Amino acid sequence: MKRRSFLKGILAASYTIATATSVLTPLSALAKTGAAKRDDWLTTGSHFGAFKIKRKNGVIDQVKPFDLDKYPTDMINGIKGMVYNPSRVRYPMVRLDFLLKGHKSDTTQRGNYRFVRVTWDQALTLFKNSLDNIQTNYGPSGLHAGQTGWRATGQLHSSTSHMQRAVGMHGNFVKKIGDYSTGAGQTILPYVLGSTEVYAQGTSWPLILDNANTIILWANDPYKNLQVGWNAETHESFEYLAQLKEKIKQGKIRVISIDPVASKTQDYLGCEKIYVNPQTDVALMLAIAYEIYNNDLHDKAFIEGYSLGFDRFVPYLTGEEDGIPKTVQWAEKITAVPADVIKQLAKTMVVGRTQILMGWCIQRQQHGEQPYWMAAVLATMIGQIGLPGGGISYGHHYSSIGVPATKASAPGGFPRNLDEGQKPIFDSTDFKGASSTIPVARWIDAILSPGKVIDANGGKVTYPDIKMMVFSGNNPWSHHQNRNQMKKAFHKLECVVSIDINWTATCRFSDIVLPACTTYERNDIDIYGSYAKRGVLAMQKMVDPLYNSLSDYEIFTRFAKLLGKEQEYTRGMTEFDWLKKLYNDCKDANSGQFEMPEFDQFWQDGYVHFGEGELWTRHADFRADPEINPLGTPSGMIEIHSRKIERYQYDDCKGHPTWMEKSERSHGGPGSDKHPIWMQSCHPDKRLHSQMCESKSYRETYSVQDREPVYLNPEDAKHRGIKDGDVVRVFNDRGQLLAGAVISDNFPKGVIRIHEGAWYGPVGDDGSTAAGAEIGAICSYGDPNTLTQDIGSSKLAQACSAYTCSVDYEKFVGHLPPVTSFNGPTEIAV
Amino acid sequence: MKWLINIWKTLNKPAKYLTLGSISLTAFVMGILFWGGFNTALEATNTEEFCISCHSMESKPYQELQQTVHWSNHAGVRATCPDCHVPHDWSRKIARKMEASSDVWGWIFNTVNTSEKFEDKRLEMASREWARFDRDDSLACKNCHEYDSMKWDEMSTLAQKQMKRAAEKDQSCVDCHKGIAHKLPDMGDARAPQLIAEVGSGESQFSNDEYYFSALTKPLFFSPTGDVEAGTLNVATKVKVLETNGNRVKVTIAGWRKKIGASRVIYFDFGINMLTAQLSIEAAKTEGVITPFEEKEDELTGLKWQRVETTLWTEKEYLLTEQQPLWDYARTTFRKSCSVCHTQPDEAHFDANTWPGMFQGMIAFVNMDDDTQALVQKYLQTHSSTFVKKEH
């Protein structure tokens, strides 16, 4: 066989949106576009907001915010680039060596980015054959199709539902529990406050604004994070942040932000700031608790009536248990927060109404359970849980939580599960003694160490021997930790399938890649306003699927047909039948409370609005009657000390919240002599995780020399001879990356920030994309998870610990390699 | 009065000029003519055309019917108004027609001539129809749909289970299938209508000393007649019926309570936070309402628990003989609702006391009424690792 490789014209550097019309849109798409009139403003939406979109000559021309969205995000400017960009997966493609040798391929080549274009039929048949192979040779424990992520919005085309229903019709597979965002929090809080809290509705903003005297933003950056939502956002939270800003100005509310960095929210609100050394928040909380307890300022009646185990916690606080009183002086040494500042803070928190609003970052670290538990203990000692403007919230920075919600029902989704009575073709449920569900962030460890038994949440998990992964609308090569470790693990896999819109790094490390179309190339339906449930949104197709891409519904209908299960998959319904069904089910559910028009009318209007929401206070019912409305904890009370956790006898998660040193920590902590810098890899400001990084011209509004920005402290940068705009090499023993220096006073000494979701683009020493497959290759764009460590938060949650990460950095000298993250693979013609 | 007596006398006279035969023949012909006319008229009122000649029928029920499978389907069979609303059997048809004469009254006096008026009356009208269907076990449906001719194999497992159970009892179709040809009325405060449509609204006759299961969260009372509530019985809870009195039954509820507060919450078992009943403070304090037994300390919380029984009254409705239909409904709801955003965890992934925390932390995104929420939570707890041993 003759092989000939060439770079496709898609990589042309001169690519611009102006040429997109002719280059990127097939004529068939232009001809067939939509039923609506060409110049209509159509309605749609996404995680970034609800929009109106107008087309011109068959392509998306203008995007403007939905009428009800008064605070649209800047990211609306990146929407068009999500459709028209050179990273799109255009055709079904198969990794060269996999096409040649199938399950016997050289897996060390995975990531060399050499792919061959195939037809849909070929690709789907290969996919099915691989599944047959795995189920026949290994059974369900050989297949992991349970790793799911943020998908694109839309209840019908939700990519993970389609993939899991279709693959589930073929056979059973390993699933995950938990998620990367809140893994430690959602595991510890049910023991403490009786609910995951992180995904629960919170006290309405108007009640907080009317009743709180002090708001503590602990490691919380709502102004940045509320730009995106799980469903179509309408950004109403920003109205309340604007009111809060005004109240701060008038001296009516004090807002104190506790954070190692000056956040976007701090800048916006102009609030008070307390710097704390990274990863030391628990020590600070303990000292506040000590100060409150020592001055007898704790609410004894509340502790007595609503909690258990304070008596088991106090000996630790006072040092009776371990010989270390958790005094302000003790904490000052660890946290760098001056003793008198801690004393003042303690006093402030017990005077008047104090609302604590926790962010998610600090639970994404080793022992991430502890700061969440300890914050709940603080709130209990203050005694205002269940009062408007008091107590604690773990979600006000997320998806419109706290915006008064309507009680309307949202549309359901396309079924993820097999219908009642259906059976997979391979119906074995024999996982060969291994667990069928594993903690979400432990899958790489499982691939590397099959059969290993780990502790998790009071039980034991035995790792299955995973041979094949299937991903859909999910990019773990962005959100999982330690890329070089992932490469090693992927060498052990026989087959990897990825269904995506773009050539993400996950696609790069796959064998079979299937092109899905974007949200804007299909019809769908969604709730808008996320948790506030403001209404139902029609997501109208703007253009036909570009290139050879298909909707998720179409991809898996074809796949199900290969299995002989098309009818079972679709229930004999078309895309539009399903839309109508989802709408009508929603209409029925809301009947009598929220009248909804007939589907056709709704589709024409573009939305149904449910009106104003209702005010609500978290935990008010518990406070009113803890016996009748107990919490979901074992005792029904707040558990300051948990006998259940104590009984697990974990050394890294004990019976009460505990300060524990980290495996690596900057600012004098372990390893700080070698790698003195803490790298913060928080959620991005101009993306949703890795979504929209592909949006080229929008990316270019913030990239530095085409690299992801790394935010540097001026003094640290000067010390290293780095100027704003330089390319910087960031490194530790786990890996290295290139990023573009942005020097800012917002970042203290010993701290840098690189937003997670920056696309991984490994490049070889020789500057080649192919050699990027090698272990140790530098990331050319700046993906921070090249450097993070892949360890569980503790034996309890086994959650991701991306924030326990020390690095160093230097000015990059030498020949600057090209960025290889975008623009897709090297196409090989066979 | 004299004129009346004269007529009577005339009519009573034997015929002078006509033969008995001709009289009979005339009567026979007249009878045919009359009967034919009557039947033609009757049949005329038995057509869809007639039914929808009233604006109120055309604009609402008829329009709604057209959105349903009874109007248009791949078999091309259509059910028209009289197919469902008029009995096919003659004598009952006449009775129904007599009954329906009240519709004329409604028509004359514009009882339902506007959308608002129609909606106001919808529940009343629907209830009347449901009651009629109940009386003849949904004969109108069974004229086309027969239990005997159903192809069980082609139904989903859940449908099979439900239908076979219904077939055994020759159950009335509208027990479950309400709102299939027209919009369901606004049931006002009707609770968990979908749940009740699935499991039915319970028994009407009770055997003493037998066990029953609540289909909804139900109020408990001190006496067979009084209005004073003594607490609530949680959904899917097993009770023993002791006696029936009017609309209520006397039930015994067994479980365990925590020795905290007024100790008025009864749980399923020792150390298991699975709700059975919540009593009012008054009930918990009233002598004889709660019978206490042994006490034990729960090591996992340090709380004291006590085994108890309580005997109270509750309304007869929403008590089922089986628990399984409730679990079937809960399972379907859980798998459907909780997989919209993520793969739902296996029921046995958490223990009975962890599920409330996990479930309560996620329900902000789930469309479930209070009863359904309580039922699904109880389903998860009952099928958790505490009771179902399955490695995870």
HADDOCK unambig.tbl for C-alpha pairs under 7 A between the chains (distance, minus, plus):
assign (segid A and resid 177 and name CA) (segid B and resid 345 and name CA) 6.94 0.50 0.50
assign (segid A and resid 190 and name CA) (segid B and resid 354 and name CA) 6.99 0.50 0.50
assign (segid A and resid 190 and name CA) (segid B and resid 357 and name CA) 4.69 0.50 0.50
assign (segid A and resid 190 and name CA) (segid B and resid 358 and name CA) 6.45 0.50 0.50
assign (segid A and resid 194 and name CA) (segid B and resid 357 and name CA) 4.48 0.50 0.50
assign (segid A and resid 195 and name CA) (segid B and resid 357 and name CA) 3.86 0.50 0.50
assign (segid A and resid 195 and name CA) (segid B and resid 358 and name CA) 5.61 0.50 0.50
assign (segid A and resid 195 and name CA) (segid B and resid 360 and name CA) 5.61 0.50 0.50
assign (segid A and resid 195 and name CA) (segid B and resid 361 and name CA) 4.38 0.50 0.50
assign (segid A and resid 196 and name CA) (segid B and resid 357 and name CA) 6.36 0.50 0.50
assign (segid A and resid 196 and name CA) (segid B and resid 358 and name CA) 5.82 0.50 0.50
assign (segid A and resid 196 and name CA) (segid B and resid 361 and name CA) 4.44 0.50 0.50
assign (segid A and resid 197 and name CA) (segid B and resid 361 and name CA) 5.44 0.50 0.50
assign (segid A and resid 199 and name CA) (segid B and resid 361 and name CA) 5.98 0.50 0.50
assign (segid A and resid 199 and name CA) (segid B and resid 362 and name CA) 5.86 0.50 0.50
assign (segid A and resid 200 and name CA) (segid B and resid 361 and name CA) 5.05 0.50 0.50
assign (segid A and resid 200 and name CA) (segid B and resid 362 and name CA) 6.01 0.50 0.50
assign (segid A and resid 200 and name CA) (segid B and resid 364 and name CA) 5.82 0.50 0.50
assign (segid A and resid 201 and name CA) (segid B and resid 364 and name CA) 5.85 0.50 0.50
assign (segid A and resid 409 and name CA) (segid B and resid 367 and name CA) 5.17 0.50 0.50
assign (segid A and resid 410 and name CA) (segid B and resid 367 and name CA) 6.71 0.50 0.50
assign (segid A and resid 412 and name CA) (segid B and resid 340 and name CA) 6.53 0.50 0.50
assign (segid A and resid 413 and name CA) (segid B and resid 340 and name CA) 5.34 0.50 0.50
assign (segid A and resid 415 and name CA) (segid B and resid 336 and name CA) 6.62 0.50 0.50
assign (segid A and resid 416 and name CA) (segid B and resid 339 and name CA) 6.06 0.50 0.50
assign (segid A and resid 420 and name CA) (segid B and resid 156 and name CA) 5.53 0.50 0.50
assign (segid A and resid 420 and name CA) (segid B and resid 157 and name CA) 5.69 0.50 0.50
assign (segid A and resid 420 and name CA) (segid B and resid 158 and name CA) 6.14 0.50 0.50
assign (segid A and resid 421 and name CA) (segid B and resid 156 and name CA) 5.12 0.50 0.50
assign (segid A and resid 421 and name CA) (segid B and resid 157 and name CA) 4.49 0.50 0.50
assign (segid A and resid 435 and name CA) (segid B and resid 391 and name CA) 6.83 0.50 0.50
assign (segid A and resid 435 and name CA) (segid B and resid 392 and name CA) 5.22 0.50 0.50
assign (segid A and resid 436 and name CA) (segid B and resid 392 and name CA) 6.00 0.50 0.50
assign (segid A and resid 437 and name CA) (segid B and resid 392 and name CA) 5.91 0.50 0.50
assign (segid A and resid 531 and name CA) (segid B and resid 365 and name CA) 6.79 0.50 0.50
assign (segid A and resid 592 and name CA) (segid B and resid 186 and name CA) 5.31 0.50 0.50
assign (segid A and resid 627 and name CA) (segid B and resid 261 and name CA) 6.56 0.50 0.50
assign (segid A and resid 628 and name CA) (segid B and resid 265 and name CA) 6.81 0.50 0.50
assign (segid A and resid 628 and name CA) (segid B and resid 278 and name CA) 6.90 0.50 0.50
assign (segid A and resid 632 and name CA) (segid B and resid 356 and name CA) 4.91 0.50 0.50
assign (segid A and resid 632 and name CA) (segid B and resid 357 and name CA) 4.31 0.50 0.50
assign (segid A and resid 633 and name CA) (segid B and resid 357 and name CA) 6.41 0.50 0.50
assign (segid A and resid 634 and name CA) (segid B and resid 301 and name CA) 6.60 0.50 0.50
assign (segid A and resid 634 and name CA) (segid B and resid 353 and name CA) 5.71 0.50 0.50
assign (segid A and resid 635 and name CA) (segid B and resid 301 and name CA) 5.58 0.50 0.50
assign (segid A and resid 643 and name CA) (segid B and resid 300 and name CA) 5.24 0.50 0.50
assign (segid A and resid 643 and name CA) (segid B and resid 301 and name CA) 6.09 0.50 0.50
assign (segid A and resid 644 and name CA) (segid B and resid 300 and name CA) 5.33 0.50 0.50
